[in-house]
Amino acid sequence: MIASATARTAPRFLALLSAALLAVLPAGAGTARAESESEALVTEARLTVDSLMADKDFFELQKFISDAKGIYIVPQLVKGSFILGAEGGTGVFLARGTDGSWSPPAFYTLGAGSIGFQIGGEVKEVVFVIMNDKTVDAMLSSEFKLGADASLTLGPVGRGVEASRGTDFSSDIYAFSKSVGLFAGGALEGAKIFERTSLNQEYYAVGATPKNIVIERKFTNTQADDLRELLP
């Protein structure tokens, strides 16, 4: 009889215990909210910069960023082609303020197409280091074109390549990239960079634009603090 009574009361006891725990736990405790697309991009951008700066083959990157006026981080730039090529990826753009601090990130997408002899495909993480205020201002226009609105120099691309060493910082933008896969032919010259309004508004609020995010700093999101603090 005792065992039978215990069996009957056990479920009720567990239910009461669960209710008591829920009453004292903070709202939302025990449930993990999935990252939004914009939040995931910021997280991936931080991991990309951290990975490249920790890589001995990219030892110059930290100095470049220290001297930079802006940075555009694309965690996944996907490229594939057979004769006709296409390349694209979305990332975050931050600008350095007059006090030396980094702005909150604004969201931009890079897209490029090319025709010529090329074959293969690759996925790469790219950090574009922007060296002057003129180019930062150009990034804030509705559409920005590499090679036309700013000169571009490729930094170390892949392991063991040291193309940027000894640079005089004469280019507007330096690109540092790790590649996965093989691609022959094509270039970033002529690639267009344009703002992602939907992601900017998802991450901040309706009305958020790159200018009032990175220059006027009218919007902020503490989720980006780790990325901002990581940048030298």
Contacts in CASP RR format, 6 or more apart in sequence:
PFRMAT RR
TARGET T0000
AUTHOR 0000-0000-0000
METHOD contacts of the structure
MODEL  1
MIASATARTAPRFLALLSAALLAVLPAGAGTARAESESEALVTEARLTVD
SLMADKDFFELQKFISDAKGIYIVPQLVKGSFILGAEGGTGVFLARGTDG
SWSPPAFYTLGAGSIGFQIGGEVKEVVFVIMNDKTVDAMLSSEFKLGADA
SLTLGPVGRGVEASRGTDFSSDIYAFSKSVGLFAGGALEGAKIFERTSLN
QEYYAVGATPKNIVIERKFTNTQADDLRELLP
35 43 0 8 1.000
36 202 0 8 1.000
36 203 0 8 1.000
37 199 0 8 1.000
37 202 0 8 1.000
38 107 0 8 1.000
38 199 0 8 1.000
38 200 0 8 1.000
38 202 0 8 1.000
38 203 0 8 1.000
39 203 0 8 1.000
39 223 0 8 1.000
41 75 0 8 1.000
41 90 0 8 1.000
41 91 0 8 1.000
41 92 0 8 1.000
41 107 0 8 1.000
41 199 0 8 1.000
42 92 0 8 1.000
42 105 0 8 1.000
42 203 0 8 1.000
42 221 0 8 1.000
42 223 0 8 1.000
42 224 0 8 1.000
42 227 0 8 1.000
44 75 0 8 1.000
44 76 0 8 1.000
45 73 0 8 1.000
45 75 0 8 1.000
45 91 0 8 1.000
45 92 0 8 1.000
45 105 0 8 1.000
45 227 0 8 1.000
46 226 0 8 1.000
46 227 0 8 1.000
46 230 0 8 1.000
47 75 0 8 1.000
48 73 0 8 1.000
48 74 0 8 1.000
48 75 0 8 1.000
48 125 0 8 1.000
48 127 0 8 1.000
49 65 0 8 1.000
49 71 0 8 1.000
49 73 0 8 1.000
49 127 0 8 1.000
49 227 0 8 1.000
49 230 0 8 1.000
49 231 0 8 1.000
50 230 0 8 1.000
51 125 0 8 1.000
51 178 0 8 1.000
52 58 0 8 1.000
52 61 0 8 1.000
52 125 0 8 1.000
52 127 0 8 1.000
52 176 0 8 1.000
52 178 0 8 1.000
53 61 0 8 1.000
53 62 0 8 1.000
53 65 0 8 1.000
55 178 0 8 1.000
57 156 0 8 1.000
57 158 0 8 1.000
57 159 0 8 1.000
57 160 0 8 1.000
57 161 0 8 1.000
58 156 0 8 1.000
58 176 0 8 1.000
60 156 0 8 1.000
60 164 0 8 1.000
60 165 0 8 1.000
61 127 0 8 1.000
61 129 0 8 1.000
61 176 0 8 1.000
62 232 0 8 1.000
64 129 0 8 1.000
64 131 0 8 1.000
64 164 0 8 1.000
64 174 0 8 1.000
64 176 0 8 1.000
65 71 0 8 1.000
65 127 0 8 1.000
65 129 0 8 1.000
65 231 0 8 1.000
65 232 0 8 1.000
66 232 0 8 1.000
67 131 0 8 1.000
67 169 0 8 1.000
68 96 0 8 1.000
68 129 0 8 1.000
68 130 0 8 1.000
68 131 0 8 1.000
69 95 0 8 1.000
69 96 0 8 1.000
69 130 0 8 1.000
69 131 0 8 1.000
69 132 0 8 1.000
69 133 0 8 1.000
69 135 0 8 1.000
69 136 0 8 1.000
70 93 0 8 1.000
70 94 0 8 1.000
70 95 0 8 1.000
70 96 0 8 1.000
70 129 0 8 1.000
70 130 0 8 1.000
70 136 0 8 1.000
71 93 0 8 1.000
71 94 0 8 1.000
71 102 0 8 1.000
71 127 0 8 1.000
71 128 0 8 1.000
71 129 0 8 1.000
71 130 0 8 1.000
71 231 0 8 1.000
72 91 0 8 1.000
72 92 0 8 1.000
72 93 0 8 1.000
72 108 0 8 1.000
72 127 0 8 1.000
72 128 0 8 1.000
72 130 0 8 1.000
72 139 0 8 1.000
72 193 0 8 1.000
73 91 0 8 1.000
73 92 0 8 1.000
73 93 0 8 1.000
73 94 0 8 1.000
73 126 0 8 1.000
73 127 0 8 1.000
73 128 0 8 1.000
74 89 0 8 1.000
74 90 0 8 1.000
74 91 0 8 1.000
74 110 0 8 1.000
74 125 0 8 1.000
74 126 0 8 1.000
74 127 0 8 1.000
74 128 0 8 1.000
75 91 0 8 1.000
75 125 0 8 1.000
76 89 0 8 1.000
76 123 0 8 1.000
76 124 0 8 1.000
76 125 0 8 1.000
77 87 0 8 1.000
77 88 0 8 1.000
77 89 0 8 1.000
77 110 0 8 1.000
77 123 0 8 1.000
77 124 0 8 1.000
77 125 0 8 1.000
77 126 0 8 1.000
77 177 0 8 1.000
78 87 0 8 1.000
78 88 0 8 1.000
78 89 0 8 1.000
78 122 0 8 1.000
78 123 0 8 1.000
79 85 0 8 1.000
79 86 0 8 1.000
79 87 0 8 1.000
79 88 0 8 1.000
79 121 0 8 1.000
79 122 0 8 1.000
79 123 0 8 1.000
79 124 0 8 1.000
79 183 0 8 1.000
80 86 0 8 1.000
80 87 0 8 1.000
80 120 0 8 1.000
80 121 0 8 1.000
80 122 0 8 1.000
80 183 0 8 1.000
81 114 0 8 1.000
81 118 0 8 1.000
81 119 0 8 1.000
81 120 0 8 1.000
81 121 0 8 1.000
81 183 0 8 1.000
82 118 0 8 1.000
82 119 0 8 1.000
82 120 0 8 1.000
83 115 0 8 1.000
83 116 0 8 1.000
83 117 0 8 1.000
83 118 0 8 1.000
83 119 0 8 1.000
84 113 0 8 1.000
84 114 0 8 1.000
84 115 0 8 1.000
84 116 0 8 1.000
85 113 0 8 1.000
85 114 0 8 1.000
85 115 0 8 1.000
85 118 0 8 1.000
85 186 0 8 1.000
86 111 0 8 1.000
86 112 0 8 1.000
86 113 0 8 1.000
87 110 0 8 1.000
87 111 0 8 1.000
87 112 0 8 1.000
87 113 0 8 1.000
87 114 0 8 1.000
87 188 0 8 1.000
87 191 0 8 1.000
88 109 0 8 1.000
88 110 0 8 1.000
88 111 0 8 1.000
88 112 0 8 1.000
89 109 0 8 1.000
89 110 0 8 1.000
89 111 0 8 1.000
90 107 0 8 1.000
90 108 0 8 1.000
90 109 0 8 1.000
90 110 0 8 1.000
90 196 0 8 1.000
90 199 0 8 1.000
91 107 0 8 1.000
91 108 0 8 1.000
91 109 0 8 1.000
91 110 0 8 1.000
92 105 0 8 1.000
92 106 0 8 1.000
92 107 0 8 1.000
92 108 0 8 1.000
92 227 0 8 1.000
93 105 0 8 1.000
93 106 0 8 1.000
93 107 0 8 1.000
93 108 0 8 1.000
93 139 0 8 1.000
93 210 0 8 1.000
93 214 0 8 1.000
94 102 0 8 1.000
94 103 0 8 1.000
94 104 0 8 1.000
94 105 0 8 1.000
94 106 0 8 1.000
94 214 0 8 1.000
94 227 0 8 1.000
94 228 0 8 1.000
94 231 0 8 1.000
95 102 0 8 1.000
95 103 0 8 1.000
95 130 0 8 1.000
95 136 0 8 1.000
95 214 0 8 1.000
95 215 0 8 1.000
96 102 0 8 1.000
96 103 0 8 1.000
97 103 0 8 1.000
101 228 0 8 1.000
102 228 0 8 1.000
102 231 0 8 1.000
103 213 0 8 1.000
103 214 0 8 1.000
103 215 0 8 1.000
103 217 0 8 1.000
103 228 0 8 1.000
104 204 0 8 1.000
104 213 0 8 1.000
104 214 0 8 1.000
104 217 0 8 1.000
104 219 0 8 1.000
104 220 0 8 1.000
104 221 0 8 1.000
104 224 0 8 1.000
104 228 0 8 1.000
105 203 0 8 1.000
105 213 0 8 1.000
105 214 0 8 1.000
105 224 0 8 1.000
105 227 0 8 1.000
105 228 0 8 1.000
106 195 0 8 1.000
106 200 0 8 1.000
106 209 0 8 1.000
106 210 0 8 1.000
106 213 0 8 1.000
106 214 0 8 1.000
107 195 0 8 1.000
107 196 0 8 1.000
107 199 0 8 1.000
107 200 0 8 1.000
107 203 0 8 1.000
108 139 0 8 1.000
108 193 0 8 1.000
108 194 0 8 1.000
108 195 0 8 1.000
108 196 0 8 1.000
108 210 0 8 1.000
109 193 0 8 1.000
109 194 0 8 1.000
109 195 0 8 1.000
109 196 0 8 1.000
110 191 0 8 1.000
110 192 0 8 1.000
110 193 0 8 1.000
111 191 0 8 1.000
111 192 0 8 1.000
111 193 0 8 1.000
112 188 0 8 1.000
112 190 0 8 1.000
112 191 0 8 1.000
112 192 0 8 1.000
113 191 0 8 1.000
114 186 0 8 1.000
114 187 0 8 1.000
116 185 0 8 1.000
116 186 0 8 1.000
117 184 0 8 1.000
117 185 0 8 1.000
118 183 0 8 1.000
118 184 0 8 1.000
118 185 0 8 1.000
118 186 0 8 1.000
119 184 0 8 1.000
120 181 0 8 1.000
120 182 0 8 1.000
120 183 0 8 1.000
120 184 0 8 1.000
121 181 0 8 1.000
121 182 0 8 1.000
121 183 0 8 1.000
122 179 0 8 1.000
122 180 0 8 1.000
122 181 0 8 1.000
122 182 0 8 1.000
122 183 0 8 1.000
123 179 0 8 1.000
123 180 0 8 1.000
123 181 0 8 1.000
124 177 0 8 1.000
124 178 0 8 1.000
124 179 0 8 1.000
124 180 0 8 1.000
125 177 0 8 1.000
125 178 0 8 1.000
126 175 0 8 1.000
126 176 0 8 1.000
126 177 0 8 1.000
127 175 0 8 1.000
127 176 0 8 1.000
127 177 0 8 1.000
128 173 0 8 1.000
128 174 0 8 1.000
128 175 0 8 1.000
129 173 0 8 1.000
129 174 0 8 1.000
129 175 0 8 1.000
129 176 0 8 1.000
130 136 0 8 1.000
130 139 0 8 1.000
130 150 0 8 1.000
130 172 0 8 1.000
130 173 0 8 1.000
131 169 0 8 1.000
131 171 0 8 1.000
131 172 0 8 1.000
131 173 0 8 1.000
131 174 0 8 1.000
132 172 0 8 1.000
134 172 0 8 1.000
135 149 0 8 1.000
135 150 0 8 1.000
135 172 0 8 1.000
135 173 0 8 1.000
138 144 0 8 1.000
138 149 0 8 1.000
138 150 0 8 1.000
139 193 0 8 1.000
139 210 0 8 1.000
140 210 0 8 1.000
140 211 0 8 1.000
140 214 0 8 1.000
140 215 0 8 1.000
141 149 0 8 1.000
142 194 0 8 1.000
142 195 0 8 1.000
143 192 0 8 1.000
143 193 0 8 1.000
143 194 0 8 1.000
144 150 0 8 1.000
144 192 0 8 1.000
144 193 0 8 1.000
144 194 0 8 1.000
145 190 0 8 1.000
145 191 0 8 1.000
145 192 0 8 1.000
145 193 0 8 1.000
146 152 0 8 1.000
146 173 0 8 1.000
146 188 0 8 1.000
146 189 0 8 1.000
146 190 0 8 1.000
146 191 0 8 1.000
146 192 0 8 1.000
146 193 0 8 1.000
147 189 0 8 1.000
147 190 0 8 1.000
148 190 0 8 1.000
150 172 0 8 1.000
150 173 0 8 1.000
151 170 0 8 1.000
151 171 0 8 1.000
151 172 0 8 1.000
151 173 0 8 1.000
152 171 0 8 1.000
152 172 0 8 1.000
152 173 0 8 1.000
152 174 0 8 1.000
152 175 0 8 1.000
152 188 0 8 1.000
152 189 0 8 1.000
153 163 0 8 1.000
153 164 0 8 1.000
153 167 0 8 1.000
153 171 0 8 1.000
153 173 0 8 1.000
153 174 0 8 1.000
153 175 0 8 1.000
154 163 0 8 1.000
154 164 0 8 1.000
154 174 0 8 1.000
154 175 0 8 1.000
154 177 0 8 1.000
154 188 0 8 1.000
155 161 0 8 1.000
155 163 0 8 1.000
155 164 0 8 1.000
155 174 0 8 1.000
155 175 0 8 1.000
155 176 0 8 1.000
155 177 0 8 1.000
156 162 0 8 1.000
156 163 0 8 1.000
156 164 0 8 1.000
156 176 0 8 1.000
156 177 0 8 1.000
157 163 0 8 1.000
157 175 0 8 1.000
157 176 0 8 1.000
157 177 0 8 1.000
157 179 0 8 1.000
158 177 0 8 1.000
158 178 0 8 1.000
158 179 0 8 1.000
159 178 0 8 1.000
164 174 0 8 1.000
164 176 0 8 1.000
167 174 0 8 1.000
175 188 0 8 1.000
195 209 0 8 1.000
195 210 0 8 1.000
197 209 0 8 1.000
200 208 0 8 1.000
200 209 0 8 1.000
200 210 0 8 1.000
200 213 0 8 1.000
201 207 0 8 1.000
201 208 0 8 1.000
203 221 0 8 1.000
204 213 0 8 1.000
204 219 0 8 1.000
204 220 0 8 1.000
204 221 0 8 1.000
205 219 0 8 1.000
208 218 0 8 1.000
208 219 0 8 1.000
212 218 0 8 1.000
212 219 0 8 1.000
213 219 0 8 1.000
END
